[in-house]
Amino acid sequence: MIKKLGTIAIISIVLILAYKIILQINDALKSGDRLSSQAETVYELEKENKELKKKLSEVESPEFIEEEARNKLGLGKNGEVIVIIPDKTLKQVMEGSSSAKPVRLPNYQGWLKVFFH
């Protein structure tokens, strides 16, 4: 009877230890997955950081600043004449050019034009 209780106690202890070891292995695997996920996040953030630094150096360049001043602020160099077309005139010109219909050729004439013109 004591041998049976001892055997049951030893088996119980072994099962409990095996269970605890399995839990620790599972936690270690989950930690590895989290670590891989975070490493991927760090890589993506570093890549984005490099792109932003590149963009910053482009934006800080004198050429970019001059181009933005010309395009968005309407500034020019000394001696240049700035021409500003009113929106109303610009709309009239744009509407006039879009009202023309494209000429639709028959299919065979279109192909002939592609290959022989």
CORDAKA-V659856 format. One record per backbone hydrogen bond with DSSP energy under -1.0 kcal/mol. NH is the residue of the N-H (numbers start at 0). CO is the residue of the C=O. If there is no record, write none. Layout:
BEGIN
nh/co
NH/CO
NH/CO
END
This chain:
BEGIN
nh/co
4/0
5/1
6/2
7/3
8/4
9/5
10/6
11/7
12/8
13/9
14/10
15/11
16/12
17/13
18/14
19/15
20/16
21/17
22/18
23/19
24/20
25/21
26/22
27/23
28/24
29/25
30/26
31/27
32/28
33/29
34/30
35/31
36/32
37/33
38/34
39/35
40/36
41/37
42/38
43/39
44/40
45/41
46/42
47/43
48/44
49/45
50/46
51/47
52/48
53/49
54/50
55/51
56/52
57/53
58/54
59/55
64/60
65/61
66/62
67/63
68/64
69/65
70/66
71/67
74/68
79/76
89/85
90/86
91/87
92/88
93/89
94/90
95/91
96/92
97/93
109/105
110/106
111/107
112/108
113/109
114/110
115/111
116/112
END
